[in-house]
Amino acid sequence: GASQDILLLLSHEGLSDAAVVLLASAHAQGITTIALTGDPSLIRAGLTASVDHAFAVPSTDQCIVQETQEMVYHVLWELVHVFLDHRTASS
């Protein structure tokens, strides 16, 4: 990845050791990191230095977590497209 890239990590639960390493590596390269996870109590305290934006669904029910993550993903998608379309139109 490059410094203008974004890494979006999705997890129904907390983050595995491999996910933590991936986020830290991407963050060290200047990649914007976003973590969408399940139960907030499963997020590791040391992870905050490697994640630019974290959103934890306060539930252990995987169906609730998935539906909430899908909604957040779609909102992010729309915001990115509105921003990029606006930036392109004003160029």
DSSP file with accessible surface (Angstrom, degrees, kcal/mol):
  #  RESIDUE AA STRUCTURE BP1 BP2  ACC     N-H-->O    O-->H-N    N-H-->O    O-->H-N    TCO  KAPPA ALPHA  PHI   PSI    X-CA   Y-CA   Z-CA
    1    1 A G              0   0   81      0, 0.0     2,-0.3     0, 0.0    30,-0.1   0.000 360.0 360.0 360.0 167.8    0.0    0.0    0.0
    2    2 A A    >   -     0   0   53     28,-0.1     3,-2.3     4,-0.0    27,-0.1  -0.792 360.0 -95.5-122.9 169.1    0.9    3.7   -0.3
    3    3 A S  T 3  S+     0   0   82      1,-0.3    29,-0.2    -2,-0.3    27,-0.0   0.687 122.1  54.2 -62.8 -18.4    0.3    6.6    2.0
    4    4 A Q  T 3  S+     0   0  181     27,-0.1    -1,-0.3     2,-0.1     2,-0.1   0.440  91.8  98.9 -94.4   3.1   -2.9    7.7    0.2
    5    5 A D    <   -     0   0   77     -3,-2.3    27,-2.0     2,-0.0     2,-0.4  -0.385  62.7-140.8 -85.8 165.5   -4.5    4.2    0.6
    6    6 A I  E     -a   32   0A 104     25,-0.2     2,-0.6    -2,-0.1    27,-0.2  -0.993   2.7-154.4-128.0 134.3   -7.0    3.1    3.2
    7    7 A L  E     -a   33   0A  42     25,-3.0    27,-2.8    -2,-0.4     2,-0.6  -0.949  10.9-169.4-107.3 118.9   -7.1   -0.2    5.1
    8    8 A L  E     -a   34   0A  58     -2,-0.6     2,-0.5    25,-0.2    27,-0.2  -0.951   5.1-167.9-109.7 115.7  -10.6   -1.1    6.3
    9    9 A L  E     -a   35   0A  22     25,-3.0    27,-3.2    -2,-0.6     2,-0.4  -0.910   0.8-165.2-109.2 128.8  -10.6   -4.1    8.6
   10   10 A L  E     +a   36   0A  97     -2,-0.5     2,-0.3    25,-0.2    27,-0.2  -0.936  13.2 166.3-113.5 135.9  -13.9   -5.9    9.5
   11   11 A S        -     0   0   26     25,-2.2    27,-0.1    -2,-0.4     4,-0.1  -0.977  32.8-150.9-148.3 133.4  -14.3   -8.3   12.4
   12   12 A H  S    S+     0   0   71     -2,-0.3    27,-0.5    25,-0.2     2,-0.1   0.721  93.1  15.7 -71.6 -22.6  -17.4   -9.7   14.1
   13   13 A E  S    S-     0   0  116      1,-0.5    25,-2.1    25,-0.2    -2,-0.1  -0.131 113.2 -46.7-120.9-141.1  -15.4  -10.0   17.3
   14   14 A G  S    S-     0   0   16     23,-0.2    -1,-0.5    -2,-0.1     2,-0.5  -0.010  71.2 -79.0 -81.9-164.3  -12.1   -8.6   18.5
   15   15 A L        -     0   0   10     27,-0.6    -1,-0.1    -3,-0.1    29,-0.1  -0.872  37.1-133.2-109.5 133.6   -8.9   -8.5   16.5
   16   16 A S     >  -     0   0   70     -2,-0.5     4,-2.2     1,-0.1     5,-0.2  -0.209  32.3-102.9 -71.3 168.6   -6.6  -11.5   16.1
   17   17 A D  H  > S+     0   0  109      1,-0.2     4,-2.3     2,-0.2     5,-0.2   0.904 124.6  52.8 -59.0 -40.7   -2.8  -11.2   16.5
   18   18 A A  H  > S+     0   0   73      1,-0.2     4,-2.5     2,-0.2    -1,-0.2   0.896 107.9  50.4 -63.8 -39.3   -2.5  -11.2   12.7
   19   19 A A  H  > S+     0   0   13      2,-0.2     4,-2.7     1,-0.2    -1,-0.2   0.905 109.4  50.9 -65.6 -40.1   -5.0   -8.3   12.4
   20   20 A V  H  X S+     0   0   32     -4,-2.2     4,-2.5     2,-0.2    -2,-0.2   0.928 111.6  47.5 -63.4 -43.1   -3.1   -6.3   15.0
   21   21 A V  H  X S+     0   0   99     -4,-2.3     4,-2.6     2,-0.2     5,-0.2   0.921 111.8  51.1 -63.6 -43.2    0.2   -6.8   13.1
   22   22 A L  H  X S+     0   0   85     -4,-2.5     4,-2.6     2,-0.2     5,-0.2   0.940 111.6  46.4 -60.0 -47.7   -1.5   -5.9    9.8
   23   23 A L  H  X S+     0   0    0     -4,-2.7     4,-2.7     1,-0.2     5,-0.2   0.922 113.4  48.8 -62.0 -43.6   -2.9   -2.7   11.2
   24   24 A A  H  X S+     0   0   36     -4,-2.5     4,-2.3    -5,-0.2    -1,-0.2   0.918 112.7  48.0 -64.1 -42.0    0.4   -1.7   12.8
   25   25 A S  H  X S+     0   0   58     -4,-2.6     4,-1.1     2,-0.2    -2,-0.2   0.928 114.1  45.7 -65.1 -45.2    2.3   -2.3    9.6
   26   26 A A  H ><>S+     0   0    7     -4,-2.6     5,-2.3    -5,-0.2     3,-0.6   0.928 112.7  50.5 -64.1 -44.1   -0.1   -0.4    7.4
   27   27 A H  H ><5S+     0   0   64     -4,-2.7     3,-1.7     1,-0.2    -1,-0.2   0.905 106.4  55.1 -61.7 -40.3   -0.2    2.5    9.9
   28   28 A A  H 3<5S+     0   0   87     -4,-2.3    -1,-0.2     1,-0.3    -2,-0.2   0.783 104.8  54.9 -64.2 -26.2    3.6    2.6   10.0
   29   29 A Q  T <<5S-     0   0  102     -4,-1.1    -1,-0.3    -3,-0.6    -2,-0.2   0.392 123.7-104.6 -86.7   1.3    3.5    3.0    6.2
   30   30 A G  T < 5S+     0   0   41     -3,-1.7     2,-0.3     1,-0.3    -3,-0.2   0.588  71.9 146.8  86.6  10.4    1.2    6.0    6.4
   31   31 A I      < -     0   0   12     -5,-2.3     2,-0.3    -6,-0.2    -1,-0.3  -0.616  55.0-115.3 -79.4 135.5   -1.9    4.1    5.3
   32   32 A T  E     -a    6   0A  51    -27,-2.0   -25,-3.0    -2,-0.3     2,-0.4  -0.586  35.1-152.8 -70.0 128.4   -5.1    5.3    6.9
   33   33 A T  E     -a    7   0A   0     -2,-0.3    20,-1.9   -27,-0.2    19,-1.0  -0.906  16.8-178.7-113.4 134.6   -6.5    2.5    9.1
   34   34 A I  E     -ab   8  53A  25    -27,-2.8   -25,-3.0    -2,-0.4     2,-0.5  -0.998   6.4-165.9-129.7 129.3  -10.1    1.9    9.9
   35   35 A A  E     -ab   9  54A   2     18,-2.5    20,-2.7    -2,-0.4     2,-0.6  -0.973   6.1-172.8-120.3 123.0  -11.3   -1.0   12.2
   36   36 A L  E     +ab  10  55A   2    -27,-3.2   -25,-2.2    -2,-0.5     2,-0.2  -0.970  26.9 161.8-111.0 114.6  -14.9   -2.0   12.4
   37   37 A T  E     - b   0  56A   2     18,-2.2    20,-2.6    -2,-0.6   -25,-0.2  -0.740  35.6-117.0-128.5 175.8  -15.2   -4.6   15.2
   38   38 A G  S    S+     0   0    0    -25,-2.1    -1,-0.2    -2,-0.2   -25,-0.2   0.369  82.8  19.5 -86.4-137.6  -17.7   -6.3   17.4
   39   39 A D    >   -     0   0   37     20,-0.7     3,-2.1   -27,-0.5     4,-0.3   0.049  67.1-141.7 -37.8 117.1  -17.8   -6.2   21.2
   40   40 A P  G >  S+     0   0   56      0, 0.0     3,-1.5     0, 0.0    -1,-0.2   0.792  97.6  67.1 -57.8 -27.6  -15.7   -3.1   22.4
   41   41 A S  G 3  S+     0   0   92      1,-0.3    -2,-0.1   -27,-0.0   -27,-0.0   0.699  94.0  60.6 -68.5 -13.7  -14.3   -5.0   25.3
   42   42 A L  G <  S+     0   0   80     -3,-2.1   -27,-0.6     2,-0.1     2,-0.4   0.561  79.4 101.8 -89.7  -8.4  -12.4   -7.2   22.8
   43   43 A I  S <  S-     0   0   46     -3,-1.5     2,-0.2    -4,-0.3   -29,-0.1  -0.623  78.0-121.1 -77.7 131.7  -10.4   -4.3   21.4
   44   44 A R    >   -     0   0  107     -2,-0.4     3,-1.4     1,-0.1     4,-0.4  -0.485   9.4-131.1 -76.0 142.1   -6.9   -4.3   22.7
   45   45 A A  G >  S+     0   0   93      1,-0.3     3,-0.9    -2,-0.2     4,-0.2   0.870 106.0  54.2 -60.7 -38.1   -5.8   -1.2   24.6
   46   46 A G  G >  S+     0   0   64      1,-0.2     3,-0.8     2,-0.1     4,-0.3   0.593  90.2  78.8 -74.8  -7.7   -2.5   -0.9   22.6
   47   47 A L  G X> S+     0   0    6     -3,-1.4     3,-2.3     1,-0.2     4,-0.7   0.807  71.1  79.1 -72.3 -26.4   -4.4   -1.0   19.3
   48   48 A T  G X4 S+     0   0  108     -3,-0.9     3,-0.5    -4,-0.4    -1,-0.2   0.781  87.2  58.6 -58.8 -26.6   -5.4    2.7   19.4
   49   49 A A  G <4 S+     0   0   73     -3,-0.8    -1,-0.3     1,-0.2    -2,-0.2   0.738 110.2  43.5 -73.1 -20.4   -1.9    3.8   18.3
   50   50 A S  G <4 S+     0   0   22     -3,-2.3     2,-0.5    -4,-0.3    -1,-0.2   0.429 103.9  71.6-103.9  -2.7   -2.3    1.7   15.1
   51   51 A V    <<  -     0   0   14     -4,-0.7     3,-0.2    -3,-0.5   -17,-0.1  -0.969  53.1-169.5-121.3 123.3   -5.9    2.6   14.2
   52   52 A D  S    S+     0   0   68    -19,-1.0     2,-0.4    -2,-0.5   -18,-0.2   0.867  84.5  17.1 -74.5 -37.0   -6.8    6.0   12.9
   53   53 A H  E    S-b   34   0A 113    -20,-1.9   -18,-2.5     2,-0.0     2,-0.4  -0.982  70.1-176.7-140.4 125.2  -10.5    5.3   13.2
   54   54 A A  E     -b   35   0A  68     -2,-0.4     2,-0.4   -20,-0.2   -18,-0.2  -0.968   5.9-177.6-124.5 138.6  -12.2    2.6   15.2
   55   55 A F  E     -b   36   0A  84    -20,-2.7   -18,-2.2    -2,-0.4     2,-0.5  -0.953   6.8-172.8-135.5 112.4  -15.9    1.7   15.5
   56   56 A A  E     -b   37   0A  26     -2,-0.4   -18,-0.2   -20,-0.2   -17,-0.1  -0.933  20.3-137.0-110.5 124.7  -16.9   -1.1   17.8
   57   57 A V        -     0   0    5    -20,-2.6     2,-2.6    -2,-0.5     8,-0.1  -0.677  19.9-131.5 -77.7 122.8  -20.4   -2.3   17.8
   58   58 A P  S    S+     0   0  110      0, 0.0     2,-0.3     0, 0.0   -19,-0.1  -0.348  74.1  88.3 -77.8  64.0  -21.4   -2.8   21.5
   59   59 A S        -     0   0   26     -2,-2.6   -20,-0.7     1,-0.1    -2,-0.1  -0.989  61.1-153.3-154.7 150.1  -22.9   -6.3   21.0
   60   60 A T  S    S+     0   0  116     -2,-0.3     2,-0.7   -22,-0.1    -1,-0.1   0.421  71.4 105.2-101.2  -1.7  -21.8   -9.9   21.0
   61   61 A D     >  -     0   0   77      1,-0.2     4,-2.4     2,-0.0     3,-0.3  -0.692  63.2-153.1 -80.4 114.2  -24.6  -10.9   18.6
   62   62 A Q  H  > S+     0   0   94     -2,-0.7     4,-2.7     1,-0.2     5,-0.2   0.813  92.2  56.6 -61.9 -29.9  -22.9  -11.4   15.3
   63   63 A C  H  > S+     0   0   88      2,-0.2     4,-2.4     1,-0.2    -1,-0.2   0.927 109.6  44.8 -67.8 -42.9  -26.1  -10.5   13.3
   64   64 A I  H  > S+     0   0   81     -3,-0.3     4,-2.4     2,-0.2     5,-0.2   0.926 114.2  50.0 -65.0 -43.8  -26.3   -7.1   15.0
   65   65 A V  H  X S+     0   0    0     -4,-2.4     4,-2.8     1,-0.2     5,-0.2   0.949 112.1  47.5 -60.0 -47.8  -22.6   -6.5   14.5
   66   66 A Q  H  X S+     0   0   84     -4,-2.7     4,-2.5     1,-0.2    -2,-0.2   0.929 112.6  47.6 -62.2 -46.6  -22.8   -7.4   10.8
   67   67 A E  H  X S+     0   0  118     -4,-2.4     4,-2.0     2,-0.2    -1,-0.2   0.913 114.1  47.4 -63.0 -40.6  -25.9   -5.3   10.1
   68   68 A T  H  X S+     0   0   38     -4,-2.4     4,-2.6    -5,-0.2    -2,-0.2   0.923 111.7  50.2 -67.1 -42.9  -24.3   -2.3   11.9
   69   69 A Q  H  X S+     0   0   11     -4,-2.8     4,-2.8    -5,-0.2    -2,-0.2   0.897 109.0  52.4 -62.7 -39.4  -21.0   -2.7   10.1
   70   70 A E  H  X S+     0   0   77     -4,-2.5     4,-2.4    -5,-0.2    -1,-0.2   0.916 110.1  48.4 -62.1 -41.8  -22.8   -2.9    6.7
   71   71 A M  H  X S+     0   0  106     -4,-2.0     4,-2.3     2,-0.2    -2,-0.2   0.945 112.9  47.2 -64.4 -45.4  -24.6    0.4    7.5
   72   72 A V  H  X S+     0   0   23     -4,-2.6     4,-2.7     1,-0.2     5,-0.2   0.924 111.6  51.9 -62.1 -43.2  -21.4    2.1    8.6
   73   73 A Y  H  X S+     0   0   89     -4,-2.8     4,-2.7     1,-0.2    -1,-0.2   0.925 109.8  48.6 -59.1 -45.0  -19.7    0.8    5.4
   74   74 A H  H  X S+     0   0  108     -4,-2.4     4,-2.5     2,-0.2    -1,-0.2   0.893 110.7  50.3 -66.5 -37.9  -22.4    2.1    3.2
   75   75 A V  H  X S+     0   0   73     -4,-2.3     4,-2.6     2,-0.2    -2,-0.2   0.944 112.1  47.7 -63.9 -45.4  -22.3    5.6    4.9
   76   76 A L  H  X S+     0   0   58     -4,-2.7     4,-2.6     1,-0.2     5,-0.2   0.924 110.9  52.3 -59.2 -44.3  -18.5    5.7    4.4
   77   77 A W  H  X S+     0   0  120     -4,-2.7     4,-2.3    -5,-0.2    -2,-0.2   0.936 111.3  46.0 -57.2 -48.9  -18.9    4.6    0.8
   78   78 A E  H  X S+     0   0  114     -4,-2.5     4,-2.7     1,-0.2     5,-0.2   0.918 112.1  50.7 -63.7 -42.8  -21.4    7.4    0.1
   79   79 A L  H  X S+     0   0  109     -4,-2.6     4,-2.6     1,-0.2     5,-0.2   0.912 110.3  49.6 -63.3 -40.9  -19.3   10.0    1.9
   80   80 A V  H  X S+     0   0   68     -4,-2.6     4,-2.9    -5,-0.2     5,-0.2   0.938 113.2  46.3 -63.3 -44.9  -16.2    9.1   -0.1
   81   81 A H  H  X S+     0   0   68     -4,-2.3     4,-2.7    -5,-0.2     5,-0.3   0.902 112.5  49.4 -68.3 -37.7  -18.1    9.3   -3.4
   82   82 A V  H  X S+     0   0   91     -4,-2.7     4,-2.5     2,-0.2     5,-0.2   0.947 113.9  46.9 -63.7 -44.3  -19.7   12.6   -2.5
   83   83 A F  H  X S+     0   0  118     -4,-2.6     4,-2.6    -5,-0.2    -2,-0.2   0.943 115.4  44.4 -62.7 -47.9  -16.3   14.0   -1.5
   84   84 A L  H  X S+     0   0   67     -4,-2.9     4,-2.5     2,-0.2     5,-0.2   0.909 114.2  49.3 -67.4 -39.5  -14.6   12.7   -4.7
   85   85 A D  H  X S+     0   0  107     -4,-2.7     4,-2.4    -5,-0.2    -1,-0.2   0.911 112.9  48.0 -64.6 -40.8  -17.4   13.8   -7.0
   86   86 A H  H  X S+     0   0  131     -4,-2.5     4,-1.6    -5,-0.3    -2,-0.2   0.929 112.5  48.4 -64.9 -43.1  -17.4   17.2   -5.4
   87   87 A R  H  < S+     0   0  139     -4,-2.6     4,-0.4    -5,-0.2    -2,-0.2   0.906 113.5  47.2 -65.7 -39.4  -13.6   17.5   -5.7
   88   88 A T  H >< S+     0   0   99     -4,-2.5     3,-1.1     1,-0.2    -1,-0.2   0.914 110.1  52.9 -67.9 -41.1  -13.7   16.4   -9.3
   89   89 A A  H 3< S+     0   0   85     -4,-2.4    -1,-0.2     1,-0.3    -2,-0.2   0.834 109.1  48.8 -66.8 -30.2  -16.5   18.8  -10.2
   90   90 A S  T 3<        0   0   85     -4,-1.6    -1,-0.3    -5,-0.2    -2,-0.2   0.505 360.0 360.0 -90.4  -1.2  -14.6   21.8   -8.7
   91   91 A S    <         0   0  130     -3,-1.1    -3,-0.0    -4,-0.4    -4,-0.0  -0.425 360.0 360.0 -78.0 360.0  -11.4   21.0  -10.6
